[in-house]
Structures are given as C-alpha cells and as structure tokens.
C-alpha cells in the first residue's frame, strides 16, 4: 500500500472527527454521522474498472479497500463506488472513460467554449444533450452530492488524475480542490472538522495551517496563488495574534496591491474590528461601497459607526451594488434612512428605483411618503408600479381612487400575469373602501366628490 501511513491516520481521524462534532453541527453531518461503509474487495474494483473501461486512481482505490466504500465525507458524504455514476451524464458506459477536459483555473472563456453546445440551446434533443454531457464531464466519477446542483467528482485520467473537482450541473465553471489527490483532500476535511473550522463550501478554498498559508503568501510569486492563500486565511475560524500582526504589516505596505489589501482588510476586520477601523476609514475615502460590504459581513454589530458616513456621503450612486451595500449598513444600524431612500425613488437605474420604493413601503408611517409612492404609480416600470401600489394599500385616502381607476385602464384584464397581479392587489385595496372594480370604473370624480 503506497499510502499506508496516511490511510492509518485517516481511520484514526474519523474517530476524532466524530468526537469533535458529536452534536453533528456541521452541514449535513447527520446524513453520515462520521461512519463509513464496509470496505470492498479488489475483485469488485476490477469489475467496476472493466465495466466502464477505466482505472481508478490509486489513492481512491486504496481508500475503498482500507477505509470504506463511501459514507463520511464533505457535504452529504461520499457515494459508494457505483452509486453516483450517472449523476453527471446518462451515457455512463462511455463518459467515464473519455478524457477529462477540465483543468484547474481554466478561464471563463475556455469554459464557455467547452460548454457552448451544452447550455446554448434549450431545444437540444435528449440524445444530443447526453452526448455533450459526456464530452464536458468525461473522465469524471461523481463521488458525492453537495446539495442543489453541485456534485463532488474525481478526475479519472489525464494530468489531473486523482484530483477532486466541484461541479455544478447547472453550468457554473468547475472548481478544483487545491489538494494533490483524493486522500489529501479527504484528510484535510477531517482536520478541519476536528479543528472546528469546516465552512459551508469545503474544498473551494485553499486549506492548511495559518502558518503555512502565511508563508506561502510571503514567498509565492504568482498573484493568483497569493490571493488563494489570503482566501484560505479569511475562512479560518480564528487567527493567532502573531498572524494578525503579519496581516496588518502587509496591509500597511504600499507595495501590496489594492486587490490583496481588500482581502487583508476583510481578514483583519473579521478578527478585530477596532484594529481594522483605521484602515477601513482610509479605504472608505476611495471605496465606501467595499467598506460597507466588509463591515456588514464581518462586523455587522459595528454598522452603526458607518450610518452617518453613508447618509452624508456625496458619492453619486449609479450601480445597484453600491445602493444595496449602503442600504444594508443603514438597516443593520437601525438608522432613519427614509429621506435617503426617497432620493432614490426616482433614480434612473430601474433596479435602484424598484428597491427604493419597495423599502419605503416597509417603513412605518407610509403616509409620510405618499407623494413619492403616487409618483411610482405612474412609473413606466411595472414592478415599480406594483411596489408603489402595495405600499399605498396601507394608506386609506379617497384621493387615491382616481389613480386606482387609471391603473385599471392601464392594466386591463386578461393581458398577462403582471396585469392580473396588479388588478388583484387593487381588488384587495378597494375592499377597504367598500368598492368593487366595477363600481370604481363607473365613478365620475366631480360627481363623486359632490356626493361625499
């Protein structure tokens, strides 16, 4: 056995993982309980290999022989050998033996080119779809389900044979785990369970001890490798004080790129907000949106420190992301942001306009913003109209009835889902006025006003 010592460690660490997570708090741990299935024989492995025309990577075959045939593992655990062969492609008799065309860090352009015929046409026949699946996901053995459309797979051939790759059957670009082979990947998972550090997306970021990641960052020459190290540090449960000193030293260096500093700032803010605050203040001068993101995600209880800054900012907001980042900070700070929202209710960006009107309707005293919401009823965008109407339903004012009549004309019956949705809301609103759609449409406002 080439990996005898590692297999022995893994068997021991499975017991330690079960103890460390005895309440099975990590995602889907209760689906396997840190137990593995009985091992299988070399005869069954050979039979599988002959049936599909493949040779299992040695690291995986030894796991099946000496640890277990599936069971405990990341997410919902590991499949037994033949359990998930059809998860990626229906043509299992040929797909597994095809060459694997995936590679770590493949570009978005390469992935789009590879999958152009798989995802481009909704009218593709089942036969052609299966053929394309076999090409795109060829040479991959599904070894576990992550949830939704995500699958853990093992590369069976080529340069990356034995590597683990995270695959989304809905079309997102695959992400290779960083470990050199299946056993290293599996042992890393056990180490993180034992240390209490498993996050919801195990295998998507670089692992290892913080000292290892810090050293690798310091000495790596490739920018992408450096960023991978920082992402790995960011998802550590906690960092040692000496590690934080090093992080702050890098953050203070002018030679460090802005992209790296952004992640370093996230690491520092997550670990110690007060230590990060001077750098956040400095960063906010050039990118308040990013600071809002960082504070909201990693130090939400301190959003109150940034509410006035957001409300008083003179930045011109054009993008939806800028608007949302600041909105979430104001909400977390429990600030009065009604006037701030009003300014965006007529914004040229329709996504911002929609959200501003929606959140205005969520505030208390909707009547205070009635004029803005009335303006929304006349918006060219149907969703703005919908949100404005829903909000005005909380206000009882007969002066709104002519506007409601106009909406019934603008959104006639039987012309689409949105029309019907708006008309249904109007019907509910009119109940409060003891009116029906028919009665409202017969009303003439001068006469109606005189009768009142």
PAKOL-767825 format. One record per residue (C-alpha): x, y, z; residue number from 1; residue in three letters. Coordinates in Angstrom, 1 decimal. Example, Ala and Ser with C-alpha at 12.3 -4.5 7.8 and 13.67 -1.06 7.14 Angstrom:
BEGIN
       xx       yy       zz   num   residu
     12.3     -4.5      7.8     1      Ala
     13.7     -1.1      7.1     2      Ser
//
This chain:
BEGIN
       xx       yy       zz   num   residu
      0.0      0.0      0.0     1      Unk
      1.6      3.2     -1.2     2      Unk
     -0.5      5.4      1.2     3      Unk
     -0.5      3.0      4.2     4      Unk
      0.5      5.6      6.8     5      Unk
     -2.0      8.2      5.5     6      Unk
     -4.8      5.6      5.5     7      Unk
     -4.0      4.7      9.1     8      Unk
     -4.2      8.4     10.0     9      Unk
     -7.5      8.8      8.2    10      Unk
     -9.0      5.9     10.1    11      Unk
     -7.9      7.4     13.4    12      Unk
     -9.1     10.9     12.5    13      Unk
    -12.5      9.6     11.6    14      Unk
    -13.0      8.7     15.2    15      Unk
    -11.6     12.0     16.3    16      Unk
    -14.0     13.9     14.0    17      Unk
    -17.0     12.0     15.4    18      Unk
    -15.9     13.1     18.8    19      Unk
    -15.2     16.7     17.8    20      Unk
    -18.6     17.1     16.1    21      Unk
    -20.6     14.8     18.4    22      Unk
    -23.6     17.0     18.0    23      Unk
    -23.2     16.9     14.2    24      Unk
    -23.5     20.6     13.8    25      Unk
    -21.5     20.8     10.6    26      Unk
    -23.6     20.9      7.4    27      Unk
    -25.3     17.5      6.6    28      Unk
    -23.1     15.7      9.2    29      Unk
    -26.2     13.9     10.4    30      Unk
    -26.5     12.2      6.9    31      Unk
    -23.4     10.1      7.6    32      Unk
    -22.6     10.5     11.3    33      Unk
    -18.9     10.2     10.5    34      Unk
    -19.4      6.5      9.8    35      Unk
    -18.1      4.7      6.7    36      Unk
    -19.5      1.8      4.8    37      Unk
    -17.7     -1.6      4.8    38      Unk
    -14.7     -1.8      2.6    39      Unk
    -14.9     -3.6     -0.8    40      Unk
    -12.7     -6.2     -2.4    41      Unk
    -10.1     -5.7     -5.1    42      Unk
    -12.3     -8.0     -7.2    43      Unk
    -15.2     -5.6     -7.1    44      Unk
    -12.9     -2.7     -8.0    45      Unk
    -11.5     -4.6    -11.0    46      Unk
    -15.1     -5.5    -12.1    47      Unk
    -16.0     -1.8    -12.0    48      Unk
    -12.9     -0.8    -13.9    49      Unk
    -13.6     -3.4    -16.6    50      Unk
    -17.3     -2.5    -17.0    51      Unk
    -16.5      1.2    -17.5    52      Unk
    -13.2      1.0    -19.2    53      Unk
    -11.3      3.0    -16.5    54      Unk
     -8.6      2.6    -13.9    55      Unk
     -9.4      4.1    -10.5    56      Unk
     -6.8      6.5     -9.2    57      Unk
     -4.7      4.6     -6.6    58      Unk
     -5.4      7.0     -3.8    59      Unk
     -9.2      6.4     -4.2    60      Unk
     -8.9      2.7     -4.7    61      Unk
     -6.9      2.3     -1.6    62      Unk
     -9.5      4.3      0.4    63      Unk
    -12.2      1.9     -0.8    64      Unk
    -10.1     -1.1      0.2    65      Unk
     -8.8      0.1      3.5    66      Unk
    -11.2      2.8      4.9    67      Unk
    -14.7      2.3      3.5    68      Unk
    -16.8      2.2      0.4    69      Unk
    -18.4      5.6      0.9    70      Unk
    -20.0      7.2      3.9    71      Unk
    -18.5     10.0      5.9    72      Unk
    -17.3     12.9      3.8    73      Unk
    -17.8     16.6      3.0    74      Unk
    -21.3     17.8      2.5    75      Unk
    -23.7     14.8      2.3    76      Unk
    -20.8     12.3      2.4    77      Unk
    -19.2     10.0     -0.1    78      Unk
    -21.1      7.8     -2.5    79      Unk
    -20.4      4.0     -2.6    80      Unk
    -18.4      3.2     -5.7    81      Unk
    -21.3      2.8     -8.3    82      Unk
    -23.9      4.9     -6.5    83      Unk
    -23.5      8.2     -8.4    84      Unk
    -22.0      7.2    -11.8    85      Unk
    -25.0      8.7    -13.7    86      Unk
    -25.1     12.0    -11.8    87      Unk
    -23.3     13.9    -14.4    88      Unk
    -24.1     12.1    -17.6    89      Unk
    -26.6      9.4    -18.7    90      Unk
    -24.0      7.8    -21.1    91      Unk
    -22.1      6.2    -18.3    92      Unk
    -20.8      3.4    -20.5    93      Unk
    -18.6      5.9    -22.4    94      Unk
    -18.4      9.1    -20.3    95      Unk
    -16.2      7.8    -17.6    96      Unk
    -13.6      6.6    -20.0    97      Unk
    -13.5      9.7    -22.0    98      Unk
    -10.5     12.1    -21.5    99      Unk
    -11.1     14.8    -18.8   100      Unk
    -11.1     18.2    -20.5   101      Unk
    -11.3     20.2    -17.2   102      Unk
     -8.3     21.9    -15.6   103      Unk
     -7.7     24.0    -12.5   104      Unk
     -8.0     27.7    -13.1   105      Unk
     -9.4     27.2    -16.6   106      Unk
    -10.6     30.6    -17.9   107      Unk
    -14.2     31.7    -18.2   108      Unk
    -13.7     31.8    -22.0   109      Unk
    -12.4     28.2    -22.2   110      Unk
    -15.3     27.0    -20.1   111      Unk
    -17.9     28.8    -22.2   112      Unk
    -16.3     27.4    -25.4   113      Unk
    -16.3     23.9    -24.0   114      Unk
    -20.0     24.1    -22.9   115      Unk
    -21.4     26.2    -25.8   116      Unk
    -23.4     23.4    -27.3   117      Unk
    -24.5     22.0    -23.9   118      Unk
    -26.1     25.2    -22.5   119      Unk
    -26.8     27.4    -25.5   120      Unk
    -29.9     25.8    -26.9   121      Unk
    -33.0     24.9    -24.8   122      Unk
    -34.4     22.9    -27.7   123      Unk
    -31.4     20.5    -27.9   124      Unk
    -32.6     16.9    -28.1   125      Unk
    -32.1     14.5    -25.2   126      Unk
    -29.7     12.5    -27.3   127      Unk
    -27.5     15.5    -28.2   128      Unk
    -27.6     16.7    -24.7   129      Unk
    -26.3     13.4    -23.4   130      Unk
    -23.5     13.4    -26.0   131      Unk
    -22.4     16.9    -24.9   132      Unk
    -22.6     16.0    -21.2   133      Unk
    -20.3     13.1    -21.9   134      Unk
    -17.8     15.4    -23.6   135      Unk
    -17.9     18.2    -21.0   136      Unk
    -17.9     15.9    -17.9   137      Unk
    -16.0     13.0    -19.4   138      Unk
    -13.4     11.3    -17.2   139      Unk
    -15.2     12.4    -14.0   140      Unk
    -16.5      9.9    -11.4   141      Unk
    -19.2     11.5     -9.1   142      Unk
    -18.2     10.7     -5.6   143      Unk
    -20.6     12.8     -3.5   144      Unk
    -23.6     15.2     -3.5   145      Unk
    -23.1     18.7     -2.2   146      Unk
    -26.7     19.8     -2.5   147      Unk
    -28.8     21.6     -5.1   148      Unk
    -27.0     21.1     -8.5   149      Unk
    -23.5     20.7     -7.0   150      Unk
    -21.6     17.4     -7.2   151      Unk
    -18.1     16.3     -5.9   152      Unk
    -16.3     14.4     -8.6   153      Unk
    -12.9     12.6     -9.0   154      Unk
    -10.8     13.0    -12.1   155      Unk
    -10.1      9.5    -13.5   156      Unk
     -7.4     10.3    -16.2   157      Unk
     -5.0     12.8    -17.6   158      Unk
     -2.8     15.3    -16.0   159      Unk
     -5.1     15.9    -13.0   160      Unk
     -5.9     12.2    -12.3   161      Unk
     -6.8     11.7     -8.7   162      Unk
     -7.8     15.4     -8.1   163      Unk
    -11.1     16.3     -6.7   164      Unk
    -13.3     18.8     -8.6   165      Unk
    -16.5     20.6     -7.6   166      Unk
    -19.0     20.5    -10.4   167      Unk
    -22.3     22.4    -11.0   168      Unk
    -24.5     20.7    -13.5   169      Unk
    -26.4     24.0    -14.0   170      Unk
    -23.4     25.4    -15.7   171      Unk
    -21.1     27.3    -13.3   172      Unk
    -17.5     26.8    -14.0   173      Unk
    -16.0     23.8    -12.1   174      Unk
    -13.7     24.5     -9.1   175      Unk
    -10.8     22.1     -8.4   176      Unk
     -9.9     21.4     -4.8   177      Unk
     -6.4     22.5     -4.0   178      Unk
     -5.1     19.2     -2.7   179      Unk
     -2.9     17.0     -5.0   180      Unk
     -5.1     13.9     -4.6   181      Unk
     -8.3     12.4     -3.1   182      Unk
     -6.6     11.3      0.2   183      Unk
     -5.1     14.7      0.8   184      Unk
     -8.5     16.3      0.2   185      Unk
    -10.3     13.8      2.5   186      Unk
     -7.7     14.2      5.3   187      Unk
     -7.9     18.0      5.1   188      Unk
    -11.7     17.7      5.6   189      Unk
    -11.1     15.6      8.7   190      Unk
     -8.5     18.0     10.0   191      Unk
    -10.9     20.9      9.6   192      Unk
    -13.8     19.0     11.3   193      Unk
    -11.5     18.2     14.2   194      Unk
    -10.4     21.8     14.4   195      Unk
    -13.9     23.1     14.2   196      Unk
    -13.2     25.1     11.0   197      Unk
    -15.3     23.5      8.3   198      Unk
    -17.2     26.2      6.4   199      Unk
    -20.2     25.7      4.1   200      Unk
    -18.1     25.4      1.0   201      Unk
    -15.3     23.0      1.9   202      Unk
    -12.9     22.3     -0.9   203      Unk
    -13.4     25.6     -2.7   204      Unk
    -10.6     27.4     -0.9   205      Unk
     -7.0     26.7     -0.1   206      Unk
     -6.6     24.7      3.2   207      Unk
     -3.7     24.2      5.6   208      Unk
     -2.5     25.7      8.9   209      Unk
     -2.4     29.5      9.1   210      Unk
      1.4     29.5      9.3   211      Unk
      1.6     27.5      6.1   212      Unk
     -0.8     29.9      4.3   213      Unk
      1.1     33.0      5.6   214      Unk
      4.5     31.6      4.5   215      Unk
      3.1     30.6      1.1   216      Unk
      1.7     34.1      0.6   217      Unk
      5.0     35.6      1.5   218      Unk
      7.1     33.6     -0.9   219      Unk
      4.7     32.9     -3.8   220      Unk
      5.4     34.7     -7.0   221      Unk
      2.1     34.2     -8.8   222      Unk
     -0.6     36.7     -7.9   223      Unk
     -3.3     34.1     -8.2   224      Unk
     -1.6     31.8     -5.6   225      Unk
     -1.2     34.7     -3.2   226      Unk
     -4.9     35.5     -3.4   227      Unk
     -5.8     31.9     -2.9   228      Unk
     -3.6     32.0      0.3   229      Unk
     -5.5     35.1      1.6   230      Unk
     -8.9     33.5      0.8   231      Unk
     -7.8     30.5      2.8   232      Unk
     -6.9     32.7      5.8   233      Unk
    -10.1     34.6      5.5   234      Unk
    -12.2     31.5      6.1   235      Unk
    -10.2     30.4      9.2   236      Unk
    -12.4     30.4     12.3   237      Unk
     -9.8     32.5     14.1   238      Unk
     -6.1     33.6     13.7   239      Unk
     -3.4     33.8     16.2   240      Unk
     -2.2     37.2     17.4   241      Unk
      1.2     36.9     15.6   242      Unk
     -0.7     36.1     12.4   243      Unk
     -2.7     39.2     12.8   244      Unk
      0.5     41.3     13.2   245      Unk
      1.7     39.9      9.9   246      Unk
     -1.6     40.7      8.2   247      Unk
     -1.6     44.3      9.4   248      Unk
      2.0     44.7      8.3   249      Unk
      1.1     43.7      4.8   250      Unk
     -1.9     45.9      4.9   251      Unk
      0.3     48.9      5.7   252      Unk
      2.8     48.3      2.9   253      Unk
      2.4     50.5     -0.2   254      Unk
      3.8     47.8     -2.4   255      Unk
      0.9     45.4     -1.7   256      Unk
     -1.7     45.6     -4.5   257      Unk
     -5.2     47.0     -3.9   258      Unk
     -6.8     43.6     -4.6   259      Unk
     -4.6     41.9     -1.9   260      Unk
     -5.3     44.8      0.5   261      Unk
     -9.0     44.3      0.1   262      Unk
     -8.8     40.7      1.3   263      Unk
     -6.3     41.6      4.0   264      Unk
     -8.7     44.2      5.3   265      Unk
    -11.5     41.6      5.4   266      Unk
     -9.3     39.2      7.4   267      Unk
     -8.4     42.0      9.8   268      Unk
    -12.0     43.2     10.2   269      Unk
    -13.3     39.7     10.8   270      Unk
    -10.7     39.1     13.5   271      Unk
    -10.6     42.5     15.2   272      Unk
    -12.8     45.4     14.1   273      Unk
    -11.1     48.1     16.2   274      Unk
     -7.7     47.1     14.8   275      Unk
     -9.1     47.3     11.3   276      Unk
    -11.1     50.5     11.8   277      Unk
     -8.3     53.0     10.9   278      Unk
     -7.7     51.1      7.6   279      Unk
    -11.4     51.0      6.9   280      Unk
    -11.7     54.7      7.3   281      Unk
     -8.8     55.2      5.0   282      Unk
    -10.3     52.8      2.4   283      Unk
    -13.7     54.4      2.6   284      Unk
    -12.2     57.6      1.1   285      Unk
    -11.8     55.7     -2.2   286      Unk
    -14.4     52.9     -2.0   287      Unk
    -17.2     53.4      0.5   288      Unk
    -19.2     50.6     -1.1   289      Unk
    -16.5     48.0     -0.4   290      Unk
    -16.1     49.1      3.2   291      Unk
    -19.9     48.8      3.6   292      Unk
    -19.6     45.2      2.3   293      Unk
    -16.8     44.3      4.7   294      Unk
    -18.4     45.8      7.8   295      Unk
    -21.8     44.3      7.0   296      Unk
    -20.4     40.8      6.5   297      Unk
    -17.6     40.7      9.1   298      Unk
    -18.5     43.2     11.8   299      Unk
    -22.3     43.8     11.4   300      Unk
    -22.7     45.0     15.0   301      Unk
    -20.5     48.0     14.1   302      Unk
    -22.6     49.2     11.2   303      Unk
    -23.8     52.0     13.5   304      Unk
    -20.4     53.5     13.1   305      Unk
    -20.9     54.0      9.4   306      Unk
    -24.6     55.1      9.2   307      Unk
    -23.8     58.9      9.3   308      Unk
    -21.0     58.4      6.8   309      Unk
    -23.4     56.7      4.4   310      Unk
    -26.2     59.3      4.9   311      Unk
    -23.8     62.2      4.4   312      Unk
    -21.8     60.7      1.5   313      Unk
    -21.7     62.9     -1.6   314      Unk
    -20.9     60.0     -3.9   315      Unk
    -23.0     59.7     -7.0   316      Unk
    -24.6     56.2     -6.8   317      Unk
    -25.2     54.7    -10.2   318      Unk
    -24.9     50.9     -9.6   319      Unk
    -27.3     48.6     -7.8   320      Unk
    -24.4     47.1     -5.8   321      Unk
    -23.4     50.5     -4.4   322      Unk
    -27.0     51.1     -3.4   323      Unk
    -27.5     47.7     -1.7   324      Unk
    -24.2     47.8      0.2   325      Unk
    -25.1     51.1      1.8   326      Unk
    -28.8     50.2      2.4   327      Unk
    -27.8     47.0      4.3   328      Unk
    -25.5     49.0      6.5   329      Unk
    -28.2     51.6      7.3   330      Unk
    -30.7     48.8      8.0   331      Unk
    -28.2     46.9     10.3   332      Unk
    -27.5     50.2     12.1   333      Unk
    -31.3     50.8     12.6   334      Unk
    -30.8     54.3     11.3   335      Unk
    -33.5     56.5     10.0   336      Unk
    -32.9     56.3      6.3   337      Unk
    -36.3     57.3      4.9   338      Unk
    -35.1     60.6      3.4   339      Unk
    -32.1     58.8      1.9   340      Unk
    -34.5     56.3      0.3   341      Unk
    -36.8     59.0     -1.1   342      Unk
    -33.9     60.4     -3.1   343      Unk
    -33.6     57.1     -5.0   344      Unk
    -37.3     56.6     -5.7   345      Unk
    -36.9     58.4     -9.0   346      Unk
    -33.4     57.1     -9.8   347      Unk
    -32.6     56.5    -13.5   348      Unk
    -31.4     52.9    -12.6   349      Unk
    -34.7     50.9    -12.6   350      Unk
    -33.3     48.3    -10.2   351      Unk
    -32.4     51.0     -7.6   352      Unk
    -35.8     52.7     -8.2   353      Unk
    -37.6     49.4     -7.6   354      Unk
    -35.8     48.7     -4.3   355      Unk
    -36.1     52.3     -3.0   356      Unk
    -39.9     52.1     -3.5   357      Unk
    -40.1     48.6     -2.0   358      Unk
    -38.2     49.5      1.1   359      Unk
    -40.1     52.8      1.6   360      Unk
    -43.2     50.7      1.8   361      Unk
    -41.6     48.6      4.5   362      Unk
    -41.2     51.7      6.8   363      Unk
    -43.6     52.9      9.4   364      Unk
    -45.8     55.8      8.5   365      Unk
    -46.1     55.1      4.8   366      Unk
    -48.4     58.0      4.5   367      Unk
    -45.4     60.3      5.0   368      Unk
    -44.1     59.2      1.6   369      Unk
    -47.4     59.1     -0.1   370      Unk
    -46.4     61.7     -2.8   371      Unk
    -43.4     59.6     -3.7   372      Unk
    -45.4     56.4     -4.0   373      Unk
    -48.1     58.2     -6.0   374      Unk
    -45.4     59.2     -8.4   375      Unk
    -44.4     55.5     -8.5   376      Unk
    -47.9     54.5     -9.7   377      Unk
    -47.2     56.4    -12.9   378      Unk
    -43.7     54.9    -13.4   379      Unk
    -43.0     53.2    -16.8   380      Unk
    -41.7     50.1    -15.0   381      Unk
    -44.5     47.7    -14.0   382      Unk
    -42.6     46.4    -10.9   383      Unk
    -42.2     50.0     -9.5   384      Unk
    -46.0     50.4    -10.0   385      Unk
    -46.6     47.1     -8.2   386      Unk
    -44.4     48.0     -5.2   387      Unk
    -45.9     51.5     -5.0   388      Unk
    -49.4     50.1     -5.2   389      Unk
    -48.7     47.5     -2.5   390      Unk
    -47.4     50.2     -0.2   391      Unk
    -50.2     52.6     -0.8   392      Unk
    -52.6     49.9      0.2   393      Unk
    -51.6     50.7      3.8   394      Unk
    -53.0     54.2      3.3   395      Unk
    -56.7     55.0      3.1   396      Unk
    -57.2     58.2      1.1   397      Unk
    -60.1     58.6     -1.3   398      Unk
    -58.0     61.0     -3.3   399      Unk
    -56.1     57.9     -4.5   400      Unk
    -59.2     56.4     -6.1   401      Unk
    -58.8     58.2     -9.5   402      Unk
    -55.3     56.9     -9.7   403      Unk
    -56.5     53.4     -9.0   404      Unk
    -59.1     53.8    -11.8   405      Unk
    -56.3     54.8    -14.1   406      Unk
    -54.3     51.7    -13.2   407      Unk
    -57.3     49.5    -14.1   408      Unk
    -57.3     51.1    -17.5   409      Unk
    -53.6     50.8    -17.9   410      Unk
    -53.5     47.2    -16.8   411      Unk
    -56.6     45.6    -18.5   412      Unk
    -57.9     42.2    -17.5   413      Unk
    -56.6     39.2    -19.3   414      Unk
    -53.3     40.7    -20.7   415      Unk
    -50.6     38.9    -18.8   416      Unk
    -49.5     37.8    -15.3   417      Unk
    -48.4     41.3    -14.2   418      Unk
    -51.7     42.9    -15.2   419      Unk
    -53.6     40.2    -13.2   420      Unk
    -51.3     40.6    -10.2   421      Unk
    -51.8     44.4    -10.1   422      Unk
    -55.6     44.0    -10.5   423      Unk
    -55.7     41.5     -7.7   424      Unk
    -53.9     44.0     -5.4   425      Unk
    -56.3     46.7     -6.4   426      Unk
    -59.3     44.5     -5.6   427      Unk
    -57.9     43.9     -2.1   428      Unk
    -57.3     47.6     -1.6   429      Unk
    -60.8     48.5     -2.8   430      Unk
    -62.4     46.3     -0.2   431      Unk
    -61.2     48.9      2.4   432      Unk
    -63.2     51.5      0.5   433      Unk
    -66.3     49.2      0.2   434      Unk
    -65.9     49.3     -3.5   435      Unk
    -65.6     46.8     -6.3   436      Unk
    -63.7     47.2     -9.6   437      Unk
    -66.9     47.6    -11.4   438      Unk
    -68.2     50.3     -9.1   439      Unk
    -64.9     52.2     -9.2   440      Unk
    -64.9     52.2    -13.0   441      Unk
    -68.4     53.8    -13.0   442      Unk
    -67.4     56.6    -10.7   443      Unk
    -67.0     60.2    -12.1   444      Unk
    -64.9     62.2     -9.8   445      Unk
    -66.6     65.5     -9.8   446      Unk
    -70.0     63.8     -9.1   447      Unk
    -68.3     61.5     -6.6   448      Unk
    -66.8     64.5     -4.7   449      Unk
    -70.2     66.3     -4.6   450      Unk
    -71.9     63.2     -3.2   451      Unk
    -69.5     63.0     -0.4   452      Unk
//
